[in-house]
Structure formats: structure tokens, C-alpha cells
């Protein structure tokens, strides 16, 4: 087959780097916007923070372009140096005079591993045991479990630390770690974790002894809630079993969770919007606390102006002038992008506020209207993906609390009367029904579906199961209590 060459026209739509950056800016919450702006200022010397100053008087210098060729003279500076353009168009202020706080409240503590190592330092360990202990602690997951096999850790110690150890040695060091606080740390599974905790709590109380035996000998039956089988095998009464279970459920299935949470850097939620009610009308304001005043550097504009008006330049200055031109363009684009971001946020939130007006006036969750991204996108004439980016990681402060914007989005559901209601109402009914059920005989998904049908919501059992899982409600068998 012979090779052929041909020409063809092809129309493609591609996002420019500026559009991509704008989309990224749009989904950044207010609490992170300050960091993004600081990063841009560090990378772009033509962008400055502060109020716009009076325009400088620039001195003209003698101009001689005899040593420049046509290509080097070909700078169109009109778009960068426009004397008729007011200075406010190249600056932006996103905060009020009364809103000067810029700091983001942060707190931090010791890491999860550091807390355990500090306790381990109080033990009498050899140098080799310290290396092994450090390696084991480093392999604990966020919940405080050691899920890796000791055999694999033996190999890792040999290759990465050049420490030859046996599984028995690791078992001994692991046993020392398991004596640390909180109880249950460094367990290899849930059963071992609960046993370690119950052994710490063990005293002359027969109930705790019974609970320990259940964990050791009947753990599978306990997790499946086969209570009758446990009663028969242990020859105890139902009341004895109930008291033992009460002891077990007081244990912490994730002992590392408390240490992990306390060691995290906690970041306070800063609302991006605030809705208030004034004489029966809603008022919306946007938070600009972490968006400082921005302006284009006058020094960089002066450099280009000097070139435009006749400053002496050599051929080697072409690269520097190109750099200045690019940085000015980038600075002006970034200021415009911040403005566009704020306008898009305000427009979208206004549409959400008007759509859910009844809720924002009353605070009644039952007043929330079914609302999906498409509904708001059609109102503000923006793409669904843009609305999704606005709703992502954004919060609004209302008279009834601070909520994520995603909280107000829900699918619709038709009742038998044809009325469109939010699925949030159905989930609320499910939650109330489960809370009020007889725990000795929990409601199955079929019974929950029938309960909803009696209230006018014709929902299939599989849909009830889906909503139940979204609410993190276990199946009926696992909700059973004595």
C-alpha cells in the first residue's frame, strides 16, 4: 500500500492554561485562597500586595534603536500601557475595612508515632530493640493496627535497616508496644485489640471476665449477634450476656484514632459566604478575608514604558523585555481571575439562596427543595462542572449553623400525590424510624419500605437499602440488642 500525504481541516476545543488555572482557583475555598495568592506573588514579581498608589511620573530618555532589528522592535505594548485605563482595573480588594484578620487559625501537636516513642523511651530496651520498635510503630495504620505480617517486616528490617531479627524477637518487642497507651494499640486485628483492652480492665468483676471469655472463645458469634448460641455454650443468662456486651461496647475499636486526631493540624472552617435575615429578607455577603489587595507592579510597568517611549536598549535586552511582558500579562490575568472567581461564587450562591429561600428563612429541614447541580447551572447560565467546583469545599454561615454547600443539593422524589420532595426528607424519616424501633426486633428494609409507603413515599426495598447505607445505618441483624 502506497503512502499518501493529505491536508485536512480539524476543529478542536482546547482549554488554555489560563482557563485551567481559573477552574482551579474556582474550587479553592477561602481558607486556602490566601496561600494561593502568596504563592503567585512569590512566583511573579510583577504582582504586588497592597493598595494602588498614584501613578508615577516617568522620565523620558533619549532613544536610539539603530541597533535593533524589526523583530526586536515588534512589541505591541498598548494592552499593557494604557494611559486611559483607570488604576482600579489593575487592582483588587476583596475585604472590607472592618475585616482585616488574615491569619488562618491552626493548631498542631506531636505526631502519632512521637507519642508512642516517648512512652517507649521509658522502657529498658536494647539498641536493636529500639530499631525494631521504631520500625513497628512506623508500620501502624491510622487506627493503631499493625496489619502487616511479621515475616514481611523481618525482611524489610534486613534490607532497609540491615538488622537481622527473628519473628520471635519482633513478637517480644510488639508485646512491649502493646503495653503502651492507649490500650489496644499495635493489635493485629479487632479481636486482639478488644482483648488487650479488656485485659487491662480486668478485675474481680465477673461481668468483665465473662466479656473477656466472649472475645476469646466466641468472637465470631458475637460479631454476628448470635446471642442464643453464646448463652447456650457459656451457660449464662440473657442478663449476664447483656451486661458483658455493655462492657465490650465501651471499648475503643480504633485506639489509634484519638491519638491520630489529636496529632493532626486542625484547621478551622472559615465560611465563604454569610446569609443573614433582615426584616424578612435574606442578605448575602461573601467573605474576602483571605484575599488581600492586589496590584500590578508600577516598577515593571515603568520598565516597559521606558522601552516604549525610547529608552536605549541592546539586543541582549530582548530576553529581559520578554520576561517583563510575560510577568505583567500574568499579573493582570491573575487579578482578573480573582475578580471573576468572586463574581462566580457570588452569582452561584445567590441562586442557591433564592432556590432554598424557605429553608434559609425558617431553618426547617423539611423546607429544603430538591435541587441538583443542573438546576443552578440553568439559572446562572454556567456549566454544571463550574457549579460543582463552586460547591466543592465551600461553606456558608446561616442563622442556623454553618453548612457545606453540598448539603443543600439533593435529588427529588415523587410522592403518591405527585408532589416533588427532597430525598433528604425520606432519609430523615428513615433515621427517626430506626431511632424509635424496638432494638430487640429491628425493622428490616422491607418493613422500612412499607413504613415509607404508608406515609406516601412509594420506594422500593433496594432504594431503602441504598439510603440506609448512605446514612451509615447497619442492617437489621446488626442493630439487634438484648
Secondary structure as GFF3:
##gff-version 3
##sequence-region A 1 482
A	DSSP	alpha_helix	17	27	.	.	.	ID=ss1
A	DSSP	alpha_helix	30	43	.	.	.	ID=ss2
A	DSSP	beta_strand	47	49	.	.	.	ID=ss3
A	DSSP	alpha_helix	70	73	.	.	.	ID=ss4
A	DSSP	three_ten_helix	87	90	.	.	.	ID=ss5
A	DSSP	beta_strand	91	92	.	.	.	ID=ss6
A	DSSP	beta_strand	106	107	.	.	.	ID=ss7
A	DSSP	alpha_helix	112	120	.	.	.	ID=ss8
A	DSSP	alpha_helix	127	138	.	.	.	ID=ss9
A	DSSP	alpha_helix	150	156	.	.	.	ID=ss10
A	DSSP	pi_helix	157	161	.	.	.	ID=ss11
A	DSSP	alpha_helix	167	177	.	.	.	ID=ss12
A	DSSP	alpha_helix	190	201	.	.	.	ID=ss13
A	DSSP	alpha_helix	206	217	.	.	.	ID=ss14
A	DSSP	alpha_helix	219	223	.	.	.	ID=ss15
A	DSSP	alpha_helix	227	234	.	.	.	ID=ss16
A	DSSP	alpha_helix	238	248	.	.	.	ID=ss17
A	DSSP	alpha_helix	255	263	.	.	.	ID=ss18
A	DSSP	beta_strand	266	267	.	.	.	ID=ss19
A	DSSP	beta_strand	273	278	.	.	.	ID=ss20
A	DSSP	beta_strand	281	286	.	.	.	ID=ss21
A	DSSP	beta_strand	294	296	.	.	.	ID=ss22
A	DSSP	alpha_helix	298	309	.	.	.	ID=ss23
A	DSSP	alpha_helix	317	355	.	.	.	ID=ss24
A	DSSP	alpha_helix	357	362	.	.	.	ID=ss25
A	DSSP	three_ten_helix	365	367	.	.	.	ID=ss26
A	DSSP	alpha_helix	373	380	.	.	.	ID=ss27
A	DSSP	alpha_helix	384	391	.	.	.	ID=ss28
A	DSSP	beta_strand	395	398	.	.	.	ID=ss29
A	DSSP	beta_strand	401	404	.	.	.	ID=ss30
A	DSSP	three_ten_helix	405	408	.	.	.	ID=ss31
A	DSSP	beta_strand	412	414	.	.	.	ID=ss32
A	DSSP	beta_strand	420	422	.	.	.	ID=ss33
A	DSSP	alpha_helix	423	436	.	.	.	ID=ss34
A	DSSP	three_ten_helix	439	441	.	.	.	ID=ss35
A	DSSP	alpha_helix	445	454	.	.	.	ID=ss36
A	DSSP	alpha_helix	461	470	.	.	.	ID=ss37
A	DSSP	three_ten_helix	476	479	.	.	.	ID=ss38
###
